[in-house]
């Protein structure tokens, strides 16, 4: 819906729609040209709180605008010829959004909600001799459960060089709050100072692997600092780990809003926003000013970490476990996702 709009509430949501009209523009100016057309109007996506138009794109990513100018008009044209859509979510998790989809487009569609593509049981067991396992075991022995924060932005996204100072500030505050961290550097664009990493490794407070196999299943994890991709988010839910979101674009901002704001299974960082979104955020009728300074980032993450250690954090952990169980039940035998997947197979003559 962030691409096509919703028939019942109006068309387009701003920057993606405007990008589709800028085919001939110089690529270097695409984002800024599109940003000029992004307003502060409040938009409403069924099932989510109201938000400013610019909040759907909280990070400036130079490779996104050229891609979106190519894909947006094609996607809008394609949806005119679609009568069936498959969604990797459950009706229990998003009841309002799923109910609204039948009338979301000009032509009626048949939606299939088959559930997230997440393994209910971790497919890989950590090697007991691996550095990651040893780090987790040591943290658990020395500091107990919920003593490690897992940091990962996936294989595609990573804060740009202009935001690295914000990233370092966030991570610095994690250790100051008494936590250790695992920072998975999976993306080819993951560039942080080696001397900075070495300092944490030598102190025993951190480890920087390129990849960790389903680490969220481990007991020591306190929270998961994530870009908010759907696979990462639903995996964390199923493993019972609440999240701190740093979303970039696409479905990530709405994933963060749904999981953190609607279900209260985590927090979202606002002061790290860049581009048009570095202005204000609309939260429950209040305008939150985003200054984007390093000091503001530090204040925000300090508050989040302090809350995470108290009753609010425990409440979010309980919410996460319950929502994760809802997802698991949906995917299990006889669950809603399992039943819909069987119906989809019949509709495609696969059964």
C-alpha positions as CSV (number, residue, x, y, z in Angstrom):
1,X,0.0,0.0,0.0
2,X,2.9,2.4,0.4
3,X,3.5,1.9,-3.3
4,X,0.0,2.0,-4.6
5,X,-2.1,3.8,-2.1
6,X,-5.4,2.5,-0.7
7,X,-8.6,3.0,-2.6
8,X,-10.6,3.7,0.5
9,X,-8.3,6.3,2.0
10,X,-6.7,7.9,-1.0
11,X,-3.9,7.4,-3.6
12,X,-0.2,7.4,-3.2
13,X,1.8,8.1,-0.1
14,X,4.2,10.7,-1.4
15,X,7.9,10.1,-2.2
16,X,7.4,6.8,-4.0
17,X,4.6,8.3,-6.1
18,X,6.6,11.4,-6.9
19,X,9.7,9.3,-7.8
20,X,7.7,7.5,-10.5
21,X,7.2,10.9,-12.3
22,X,10.9,11.8,-12.4
23,X,12.2,9.5,-15.2
24,X,14.4,12.1,-16.9
25,X,16.0,13.7,-13.9
26,X,19.7,13.5,-13.1
27,X,20.1,10.6,-10.7
28,X,22.1,12.6,-8.2
29,X,19.2,14.9,-7.7
30,X,16.4,12.3,-7.8
31,X,16.0,12.0,-4.1
32,X,16.0,15.7,-3.4
33,X,13.6,16.4,-6.3
34,X,11.2,13.8,-5.0
35,X,11.7,15.0,-1.4
36,X,10.5,18.5,-2.5
37,X,7.1,16.9,-3.1
38,X,6.9,15.1,0.2
39,X,4.6,16.9,2.6
40,X,4.0,16.8,6.3
41,X,0.4,15.7,5.8
42,X,-0.8,12.9,8.0
43,X,-1.4,9.6,6.2
44,X,-3.3,6.7,7.5
45,X,-2.6,3.1,6.6
46,X,-5.3,0.7,8.0
47,X,-4.1,-0.9,11.2
48,X,-1.3,1.6,11.8
49,X,-1.2,4.9,13.7
50,X,-1.3,8.1,11.7
51,X,2.2,9.3,10.5
52,X,3.7,12.0,8.4
53,X,4.2,11.3,4.8
54,X,8.0,11.7,5.1
55,X,8.1,9.0,7.9
56,X,7.8,6.3,5.2
57,X,11.4,7.1,4.1
58,X,13.4,7.7,7.3
59,X,16.8,7.4,5.7
60,X,18.5,8.9,2.7
61,X,19.8,6.1,0.5
62,X,21.2,7.2,-2.9
63,X,20.6,3.9,-4.7
64,X,16.9,3.8,-3.9
65,X,15.5,6.8,-6.0
66,X,16.9,5.5,-9.4
67,X,15.5,2.1,-8.6
68,X,12.1,3.4,-7.5
69,X,11.7,5.5,-10.7
70,X,12.1,2.3,-12.6
71,X,9.9,0.0,-10.5
72,X,7.1,2.2,-9.2
73,X,5.2,2.8,-12.5
74,X,5.6,-0.8,-13.4
75,X,4.3,-2.0,-10.1
76,X,1.3,0.3,-10.3
77,X,0.5,-1.0,-13.8
78,X,1.0,-4.6,-12.7
79,X,-1.4,-4.3,-9.8
80,X,-4.2,-3.5,-12.3
81,X,-4.0,-7.0,-13.7
82,X,-3.6,-8.9,-10.4
83,X,-6.5,-10.7,-8.8
84,X,-4.6,-12.8,-6.2
85,X,-2.0,-11.7,-3.7
86,X,0.0,-13.8,-1.2
87,X,1.1,-12.2,2.0
88,X,3.7,-13.5,4.5
89,X,1.7,-12.4,7.5
90,X,-1.2,-13.6,9.6
91,X,-4.6,-12.2,10.1
92,X,-4.1,-12.6,13.9
93,X,-1.0,-10.4,13.8
94,X,-2.5,-7.7,11.5
95,X,-6.3,-7.9,11.7
96,X,-7.2,-4.4,10.5
97,X,-4.7,-4.4,7.7
98,X,-5.6,-7.8,6.4
99,X,-9.3,-7.1,6.6
100,X,-8.9,-3.9,4.5
101,X,-7.0,-5.5,1.7
102,X,-9.9,-6.8,-0.3
103,X,-10.9,-3.2,-1.1
104,X,-7.4,-1.7,-1.2
105,X,-7.1,-1.7,-5.0
106,X,-9.4,-0.6,-7.9
107,X,-9.9,-4.3,-8.8
108,X,-11.0,-6.7,-6.0
109,X,-8.3,-9.2,-5.0
110,X,-8.3,-12.5,-3.2
111,X,-5.6,-12.3,-0.4
112,X,-3.9,-15.4,1.0
113,X,-2.2,-14.8,4.4
114,X,0.2,-17.7,4.7
115,X,2.3,-16.4,7.6
116,X,5.9,-15.3,7.8
117,X,8.7,-17.4,6.2
118,X,10.4,-18.2,9.5
119,X,11.6,-21.5,10.9
120,X,9.8,-22.4,14.1
121,X,12.8,-24.4,15.2
122,X,16.3,-22.9,14.4
123,X,17.6,-24.8,11.4
124,X,21.2,-24.4,12.6
125,X,22.7,-25.1,16.0
126,X,25.6,-22.9,17.0
127,X,29.0,-24.6,17.0
128,X,30.0,-24.8,20.7
129,X,33.6,-24.0,19.7
130,X,32.7,-20.9,17.6
131,X,33.7,-17.5,18.8
132,X,30.0,-16.4,18.8
133,X,29.0,-19.3,21.0
134,X,31.9,-18.8,23.4
135,X,31.1,-15.0,23.6
136,X,27.5,-15.7,24.5
137,X,28.3,-18.4,27.0
138,X,30.9,-16.1,28.7
139,X,28.3,-13.2,28.8
140,X,25.7,-15.5,30.3
141,X,28.1,-16.9,32.9
142,X,29.4,-13.4,33.9
143,X,26.3,-11.2,33.5
144,X,23.3,-13.5,33.3
145,X,20.3,-13.6,30.9
146,X,19.4,-10.6,28.7
147,X,23.0,-9.2,28.9
148,X,23.8,-9.1,25.2
149,X,22.3,-6.9,22.5
150,X,22.4,-8.3,18.9
151,X,23.0,-5.7,16.2
152,X,22.4,-6.5,12.5
153,X,21.2,-4.6,9.5
154,X,20.8,-7.5,7.1
155,X,22.7,-8.1,3.9
156,X,21.6,-5.0,2.0
157,X,21.2,-2.0,4.4
158,X,23.7,-0.2,6.6
159,X,23.9,3.3,7.9
160,X,25.7,5.6,5.3
161,X,29.1,7.1,6.2
162,X,27.3,10.3,7.2
163,X,25.4,8.4,9.9
164,X,28.3,6.3,11.2
165,X,28.8,8.7,14.1
166,X,25.2,8.1,15.1
167,X,25.8,4.3,14.9
168,X,29.0,4.5,17.0
169,X,27.1,6.7,19.5
170,X,24.3,4.1,19.8
171,X,26.7,1.2,20.3
172,X,28.9,3.2,22.8
173,X,25.8,3.8,24.9
174,X,25.0,0.0,24.8
175,X,28.2,-0.8,26.6
176,X,27.9,2.2,29.0
177,X,24.5,0.8,30.0
178,X,26.2,-2.5,31.1
179,X,25.4,-4.6,28.0
180,X,27.7,-6.5,25.7
181,X,26.9,-6.8,22.0
182,X,27.3,-8.9,18.9
183,X,27.4,-6.8,15.7
184,X,26.9,-8.9,12.6
185,X,28.6,-7.2,9.6
186,X,26.7,-9.0,6.8
187,X,26.4,-6.1,4.3
188,X,29.1,-5.3,1.8
189,X,28.5,-1.7,2.7
190,X,29.1,-2.2,6.4
191,X,32.0,0.1,7.0
192,X,33.1,1.0,10.5
193,X,36.5,1.9,11.9
194,X,38.7,-1.1,12.6
195,X,40.4,0.6,15.6
196,X,36.9,1.2,17.1
197,X,36.0,-2.5,16.6
198,X,39.3,-3.7,17.9
199,X,38.9,-1.7,21.1
200,X,35.6,-3.5,21.9
201,X,36.9,-6.9,21.0
202,X,40.0,-6.5,23.2
203,X,37.8,-5.4,26.1
204,X,35.7,-8.5,25.7
205,X,32.5,-6.4,25.3
206,X,31.8,-7.2,21.7
207,X,32.4,-9.5,18.7
208,X,31.9,-8.6,15.0
209,X,31.1,-11.7,13.0
210,X,30.0,-11.5,9.3
211,X,27.0,-13.8,10.0
212,X,25.5,-15.6,12.9
213,X,23.1,-18.6,12.5
214,X,19.8,-17.6,14.2
215,X,21.5,-16.1,17.2
216,X,18.3,-14.7,18.5
217,X,17.4,-18.1,19.9
218,X,20.1,-17.7,22.6
219,X,19.2,-16.9,26.2
220,X,21.6,-14.0,26.8
221,X,19.9,-11.7,24.2
222,X,18.3,-8.6,25.7
223,X,17.1,-6.8,22.5
224,X,17.8,-6.9,18.8
225,X,18.9,-3.6,17.1
226,X,17.6,-4.1,13.5
227,X,16.7,-2.3,10.3
228,X,13.3,-3.9,10.6
229,X,13.2,-6.2,7.6
230,X,10.3,-8.6,7.8
231,X,12.4,-11.7,7.9
232,X,14.6,-10.4,10.7
233,X,11.6,-9.0,12.7
234,X,9.4,-12.1,12.5
235,X,12.4,-14.3,13.4
236,X,13.0,-12.2,16.5
237,X,9.3,-12.4,17.4
238,X,9.3,-16.2,17.2
239,X,12.4,-16.3,19.3
240,X,10.9,-13.9,21.9
241,X,13.5,-11.1,21.5
242,X,12.1,-7.5,21.6
243,X,13.6,-5.0,19.1
244,X,15.1,-1.6,18.7
245,X,14.4,-0.4,15.2
246,X,16.5,1.7,12.9
247,X,14.4,1.5,9.7
248,X,15.5,2.7,6.2
249,X,12.8,2.4,3.5
250,X,10.3,0.0,2.0
251,X,8.3,-2.1,4.5
252,X,10.8,-1.4,7.3
253,X,9.2,1.8,8.6
254,X,5.8,0.3,8.8
255,X,7.2,-2.9,10.3
256,X,8.8,-0.8,13.0
257,X,5.6,1.1,13.6
258,X,3.4,-2.0,13.8
259,X,5.7,-4.0,16.0
260,X,7.0,-1.2,18.3
261,X,3.9,1.1,18.4
262,X,0.9,-1.2,17.8
263,X,2.1,-4.4,19.6
264,X,4.6,-2.7,22.0
265,X,7.3,-5.3,21.3
266,X,10.2,-2.8,21.0
267,X,11.3,0.8,20.4
268,X,12.1,2.9,17.3
269,X,15.1,5.2,17.1
270,X,13.9,8.6,15.7
271,X,16.9,10.9,16.1
272,X,18.9,8.9,13.6
273,X,16.6,9.9,10.7
274,X,18.0,11.7,7.7
275,X,16.6,13.3,4.5
276,X,13.1,14.7,4.5
277,X,12.2,12.7,7.7
278,X,14.7,14.6,9.7
279,X,12.0,17.1,10.8
280,X,9.3,15.8,13.1
281,X,7.6,12.5,13.9
282,X,3.9,12.2,14.7
283,X,3.4,10.0,17.8
284,X,0.0,9.7,19.5
285,X,-1.0,13.3,18.7
286,X,2.4,14.7,19.6
287,X,5.0,16.2,17.3
288,X,8.5,14.8,18.2
289,X,11.2,17.1,17.0
290,X,14.1,15.4,15.2
291,X,17.3,17.4,15.5
292,X,19.6,14.5,14.3
293,X,22.6,15.6,16.4
294,X,24.9,13.1,18.0
295,X,23.8,14.4,21.5
296,X,20.2,13.8,20.6
297,X,20.9,10.3,19.5
298,X,22.8,9.5,22.7
299,X,19.9,10.9,24.8
300,X,17.4,8.8,22.9
301,X,19.2,5.5,23.1
302,X,20.1,6.1,26.8
303,X,16.3,6.5,27.5
304,X,15.5,3.4,25.5
305,X,18.1,1.2,27.2
306,X,17.0,2.5,30.6
307,X,13.4,1.6,29.8
308,X,14.4,-1.8,28.5
309,X,15.9,-2.7,31.8
310,X,12.8,-1.9,33.8
311,X,9.0,-2.8,33.8
312,X,8.6,-1.4,30.3
313,X,11.2,-3.8,28.9
314,X,9.8,-6.8,30.8
315,X,6.3,-5.9,29.4
316,X,7.7,-5.7,25.9
317,X,9.4,-9.1,26.4
318,X,6.1,-10.6,27.4
319,X,4.3,-9.0,24.5
320,X,7.0,-10.4,22.1
321,X,6.7,-13.9,23.4
322,X,2.9,-13.8,23.1
323,X,3.0,-12.4,19.6
324,X,5.7,-14.9,18.7
325,X,3.4,-17.7,19.9
326,X,0.6,-16.3,17.8
327,X,2.8,-16.5,14.7
328,X,4.0,-20.0,15.6
329,X,0.4,-21.2,16.2
330,X,-0.6,-19.8,12.8
331,X,2.2,-21.6,11.0
332,X,1.8,-24.9,12.9
333,X,-0.5,-27.7,11.8
334,X,-4.1,-26.5,11.7
335,X,-3.2,-22.9,12.2
336,X,-4.6,-20.1,10.1
337,X,-1.4,-19.7,7.9
338,X,-1.2,-23.5,7.5
339,X,-4.8,-23.7,6.4
340,X,-4.5,-20.7,4.0
341,X,-1.4,-22.2,2.5
342,X,-3.4,-25.4,1.7
343,X,-6.1,-23.3,0.1
344,X,-3.5,-21.5,-2.0
345,X,-2.2,-24.8,-3.2
346,X,-5.8,-25.8,-4.2
347,X,-6.3,-22.5,-6.0
348,X,-3.1,-23.1,-8.0
349,X,-4.1,-26.8,-8.6
350,X,-1.1,-28.0,-6.7
351,X,-2.9,-30.4,-4.4
